[in-house]
Amino acid sequence: MNPYLEGLRGIQPEIVMTITALAALVFDLLLKGRESRRVGYLTLTGLALTSWFLLGQWSEAAPRTVFGMVAVDQFGNFFKLFTVAALAMVVLLVMHDHREREHGVGEYYFLLLGASLGIFFMVSTNNLLLMVLGFELLSLASYSLAGFHKGDRKSAEAAMKYVIFGGLATGIMLYGISLLYGLTGTIDLAKMGASDGGLVAQLAQSPVPVGIAMVLILAGFAYKVSVAPFHFWTPDVYEGAPTPVTTFLAVGSKAAGFGVMLRFLGAIFLRPGVADSVAAYGDRIGLLLAILAAITMTLGNFAALRQSSLKRMLAYSSIAHAGYVLIGVSCMTEAGFSAALYYLAAYYFMNLGAFGFLLYFEGVNGNDSVDSLKGMGFKAPLISIVMVAFLVSLTGLPPTVGFYGKYLLFVEGVNQGLYWLVVVAALNSVVSLFYYLRVAKALFLAKPADREAAPAPVLTGFVTAFGVATVGLGIYITPLRAWAERSLDVLRG
């Protein structure tokens, strides 16, 4: 077959995603903003076709690179499937949120697909140039989505803060990348840490410039996943953005940030053939990440204690969970990375479900305050009971998927000698119990509310399905764990 056509076969999911985004934009123009739900159905059809091609690539045994830039491997496939699944749920939330339908949300789908296309490229390349382009495509679409409600002061403020902080973080990261390129003479991550790569000579001469470059690059990644001290945008943007957009930022965008971080660190420090001096330097990076993990989870959990808004509480909870995921990353081992991937998959179920619950009660109460939930558990018992399961999982209690995710992280932390970090994480889990169960208390231990909860069978069904998965995958852990372990072919050469 023609090599060019063979290369196109390797990026079939990206091609389908691009065509779907353009089709959604044109279709919305033809509809003139009316019946935007049809654009949603078109988007879901494109996502289903994208998933088909991704699952076809899942059966490929050996990783390969197409056009010298895009890696077709199980690691990238993990995050692409993760993104498609998250985006499909977000599209369904948009389609069943009556407040969003009032805004004529056809452009929603184009921007969401554009952000997802950026994720596809940034998590599946060892080329720093393409990684940055994917990062920027995701960021630009996210800025627009955050300010989608142009007449809403909070939405406009969220977009402005997101643009300013995001531009600063991107500039810092780009400077670090340019410095790393100057030190190594390559933008290929796989070549940097090899025995004959540029990092070996630079570390032998002076590790300081390498350290500066790494810190600047990791700062850009830390901003995307809301790691302290780059977390400050998260509560305001999560609160001001439309709830479906907040859901996408909390699940899809955060997972993508961790995906690019794991690929970056794994390709340089953990791949076969990496020089001993480079691998040893990776341990220093791991210690830095461990310190950031402790600070991040502590700050996120203690800040969440003071929140009266459920949306802001989930924002600070998202920061805390970024700290938990960093435990696995900081181990700088294949088992640690596998635990991080498992926890991200677990986070998908419990966090998407929690935001689905939030969207439902925003429609019922007209706001997102915890106090507005008082007694509502008796008016909407099914979705409220399921929400308690999500809260238990977010805390890390059995028999939920969140419990086993934390167990894997704690075990690998202990195996790598990070006893202090595991203790800090365990204490933080206890702290989180107070603000998570405050929601359960409001739902079921307060006087039954006078107002009625309008039925929303489709949304309730989605949330319930995630609740069943949250508990079921906590009991039968094999599928998620096997998926996480298989997806680390990026570390095996």
N, C-alpha and C positions, 0 to 999 in steps of 0.2 A: 504494500500500500504506500501511496505517496506519504513521505514523512510529515508534510504539513497537515494532511488530512488525519493522520494518526495522532498528531498533536491536538487537533481539534476534538478528537474523541476523548482525549484526556480532560478537556475542560467543558464537556457537555453540560454538567450542572450549572456552571457559570454562564454559559451561552443561553440556556433555558431561563435562568434567572433574569438575565439582561433583556431578553425578548419579552418576558412577562412584565417587567417594569415598564418598558416602552409601550406595550399593549395596554396596560392599565392606564397610563397617562393619556393615550389617544382615545381610548374608550370613554374615559371620563369627560374628555372634551366633546365627544359626540353626544354624550348624555346631557351635556351642559349643566352638570352638577346635580341632576335629578337621579333618583334611584341609584345612589352610590353603592347600595348593597350588591348590585350586579358586578361592580368592579371588585368587590370583595370575593364573590364567587370565582371570578376570573383569576384573582390572585391565588386563591386556594387551589385551583386547578393547576396553575403553574408550579406551586409548591409541591403538589403531589407528583408532578412529572419530574421535578428536580430530585425529589426523594427516590424516585424510581432509578434514575441514573446513578445516584449516590450509592444505593444498595447494590447496583451492578458493579461498581468499583470496589465494594466491600469484599467481593470474592477474589479480587486480584491478590496474588501471593506476595509479589515483590514490589517495593516502592519504586517509582520512576519519576523523572523530571521531564516536563514538556516545555518546549521553547526556551530551555535553559533557565527558567525562572519558577514555574509553578510545579510544586511537588504533589504528586498523586500518591498519597500514603494513607494508612489507617488513622494516623494522628489527625491529619487535616479532616479526614472523613468523619471522625468523632465530633469535631466542633461544627462541621457543616450540617450534619444531621441534627445536632443539638440546636443550631440556629434555625433550621427549617421548622423543627417541632415547636420552638418558642414562638417563632413568627406566626405559625398557623394558629396558635392559641391567642396571640395578640389580635390577629385579624378577626377571629371569632368574637373576642371581647368588643372590638370596635363595632362589629355588625350588630351586636345585641345590646349596645349601650344607646338608649334613646337620646341621651344628651349629645352624643357624638354625631348621630344621624342628622341632628338639627343644623350642623355646621357644613353639611355638604362635603363629606370627607374623602372624596375621590383621590385627592393628592396624598392622603395618608398612605395609601397602599404603594404609590410610586416611591415615596420617601423611605418607607419601611423596607421595600425591596432593594433600594439603593444602598441603605445601611447594611443589609444582609450581604449584598454583593461585596461590599468592602470587607466584611468579616471573612467571606470565602477566600479572598486573596491574602489577607494578612495572616491567616492561620495555616496557610498551605504554601509557604515559600521560605527558602533559606536566603533569599536575596533581599538585602536591606532596602533597596530602592522600591521594590514591589510591596514590601511590608509597610513602608511609610505611605505609599499611595493608597493601599487598602485602609490603613489607619485613618487617613484624611477623608476618604470617602465615607467611612462610618461616622466620623466626627461631624462633617458638614451636614449630612442627613439628620443626625441626632440634634444638632443645633436648631434646624428648621422644625423638627418634630416637637421639641421642647416649647417653642413659641407658636405652636400651631393655632392656638386660640388668640388671635391678634388683639381682640378687644378685651381680653382678660389681663388685668394688671399683673397678677401673679405669674401668668404664663409668659408675658413679655419680659418680666424681671428675670424669670428662670432662664429664658433664652439668652438674655444679655450676659448674665453671670456665666453661663455655660460657654459662650463664645469667648469671653475675656480670659477666663481661667484655662479653657481648652487651648486657646491660641498660645498662651504662655507656656503651658506644659508641652505642647508640640514643638515650640521653638527650643526649649531646653533639650528635648529628646533629639531633635535634629542636630543640634550642636554636638551632642554626645556621639551621634552616629558619624558625623563628619570627622570628629576627632579619632574615633575608632578606625575609620577608613584610612585616615592619614597615618596611623600607627601600624596598620597591618597591610595596607596596599590592596585590599580586596573588600568587596561588599558581600561575599559569599560566606555565610556563617560556618559552613562545614569546613572551609579551608582555614579559617582563622586560628582554631585551636589545634590543628594537626601538627604532627611532629616537625614538619617543614614549614609551618605557618608563621605569620608575622608576629603573633602573640608571644611565641617562645623567645625570640630574640629581644623583644621589647621588655618582657618580664625579667629577663636576665640583666638587661641594662638598667631599667628602673620601672618598678611596678606602679609608681604614682600616676603617670599619665593614663595608664590603663584603668586605674581605680577611678579617676575623675570621669573618664568616658563611660564606665559602667554605671556609676552613680547617676549621671545625667540621663542615660538611656532608661535605667530602671525607674527614674522619677516620672518619665512619660508613661510607662506601663502602670506605675502605682496610681497615677491620676486616673487612668481609665478604669481601674478596679476599685477605686476609693480606699486606697491604703493611706493611713496617716503618715506624714502630715499633709497629704494631697487630697484629703477627703472633704475639704470645706465646702465644695460646690454641691455635694450630694443631697443634703436635706432640703435646701432651697429649690434645687432643680426638680427633685422628686415631688415636692409639694406643689410646685407651680405648673409642672407639665401635666397634660391630660393623663388620666390614670392608665390607659392602655400604653401610652408612651413610657410612663414610669415603669410599667411592667417589663417592657422591652429593654429599657436601660438596666433594670435590676437583674434581669436574667440573661438575655442574649448578649448585650454589650459587655456585661461583666465577665461572662464566660469567655468571650472573644479576647478580652484583655488578658485573662489568665492563659488562654491558648497561645497567644503570641509570646507571652513571657516564658512559658514552658518550652516552646520551640527555640527561642533565643538562647536560653540557658542550656538546654539539652544539647543543641547543635554545637555550641562552643565548648562546653565543659564535660559532657557525659558520653559523647559518641565514641565508638571504638576508634583507636588510633590517635586519641587526644594525648598530647605530651603530658608527662608527669607534672611538670611545673604548672601547666595550665589547669590540670585537674586539681592540684593543691590550691591554686588561687580560687577555684570554684568553691572550695570549702569556706574561704573568707567571705565570699558573696553570700553563701548560705547563712553564716553567722549574722551578717547584716540583715538579711531577710527575717531571721528568727527574732531579732530585736524589734523590727518593724511589726512583725506579727503580734508580739506581746502588747506593744503600744496600741496597735489598731484595734484589737479585740477589746482591750480594756476601755479605751476611749468610746468605742461604739456602744458597748453595753451600758456603761455608766451614763452616757448622754441619753440613751433610750429610756432610762428610768424616769426622766423628767418630762417626757413628751405627753401632751394631751391629745395630739393629732395622731391617728392611726397611721397615716401616710408617712409622717416624719418618724414615727417609731419604727416603721419598717425600713425607712432609709438608714437610720442608725443601726438597725439590726443587720442590714446589708453590709455596712462597714465592718461590723463585728465578724460576720461570716467570711469576709475577705481575709481577716486575720486568721481564722481557722484554716482556710485553704492554704495560706502561706506556711503553715506548719509543714505540710507535705512538700511544698516547694523548697523550703529552707533545708530539708534533709539532703537535697542534692543527690538523690539516689533514684533508681528506677522504681523501687517500691514506694518511695515517697511521692513521686509523680503520679503513680497509679492511684494512690490514696487520694491525691488532690483531684484527679479526674473523677473518681467515684463520688467524692463529696460534691463536685459540681453537678453531676447527674442527679444526685439526691436533692440538691438545692433547687434544681429545675422543678421537681414535683411539688415540694412543700412551699416554695415561694410563689410559683404561678398560682397555686391554689389559694394562698393567702391574699394575693392581689385580686383574684376573682371574687373572693368574699368581700374585699374592700369595695370593688366596683358595684357589687350587688347592693350593699348597704348605703353607698353614696346615693344611689338612685332612690332608696327608701327614705333616708333621713335628710338628704340634701346637703350633708357635710360628712367629714371623716373623723369627727371627734370620738374618743373612746366613750365619753359620757353618753353620747347619742345611742350607744348600743345597749344601754341598761334595759334589761328585761326583754330584749328583742329575741333572745334565744327561744322563748316560749312562742313567739309569733312565726319564726322561721326555724323550726327545730333541726331539720336535716342539714342545711348549710351551716348552721351554728355548731352542730356536733362535729361536722367534718372540719370546721375551722379549729376546733380544739385539738383534733388530730394533727393539724399542721403546726399548731403552737407547741405541742409536745415534741414533734419531730425537730422543729427549729431549736428547741432547748437541748435536744440530744438524748431523749429518754426512750427506752424500749417500749413496745416492739416496732419502732419506726425506722425508716430508711436513714433518717438523720442520726440516730443512735449508732448504727453500724458505720456510717461515714466517719463520725468522730472517733469511734473505736479504732478504725484503720489508721487515722491520723495520729492518734495517741500512741498506738503500738509502734509505728515507725519512728515517731519522735523519741520514744524510750530506746529503741534499738540504736539510734544514732547519738545517744547520749544527751539529748535535749530535755533532761528531766525537768529543769526549771520551767521550760516553755510549756510542757504538758501540765504541770501544776497550775501555772497561770491560766491556761485554757480551761482546765477543770473548774477552777474558782470562778472564771467568767461565765461558764455554763450555769453555775448556781445563781449568779447575779441575774442572768437573762431570764431565769424562771420567774422572777418577781414581775417583770413587765409583760411577759407573755401571758402569764396566768391572770394578770389584771384584766385582760380582754375577756378571758373565760369567766371571770368573776362578774364583769359587767353584763355579760350575756345571760347568765343563769342564776346568779346569786343576788340579783336586784329585783325589785318589785316589777311584775309584768307590765310592759308598756301599754298605754291606751291605744296607740296608733297601730294600724295593721301593716303587714309587710306584703306588698304586691307580689303576686306569683311571677316567677321568671324561670319556667321549667328548663329551658335550654341552658341558661347560665348555671342554674343549680346542678343540672346533670353534668356539665363540664367539671365544676368544682368537686362534685362527689366522686367522679372518676379519678381525679387527682388524689383525693383522700384515700380511696381504695388502693391506689398505686403506692401511696406513701406508707401505708401499713403493710401491704402485701409484699413490697420489695424490701421491707425491713425484716420480714420473716424468711422470704426466699431470695437470698442475696446473690445467688450464682449468676444470673444474666448480666446485671450491672457490673459486677466485679470482673467477669470474663471480658466484657466489652472494654472496660478500662485497661485491663492488662494487655489485651491484644492491640490496643491503640497506641502503644508506645514503641512502634517500630522505628520512630524517629531517633530513638536512642540505640538502635541496634545496627546502624550502618546502612 
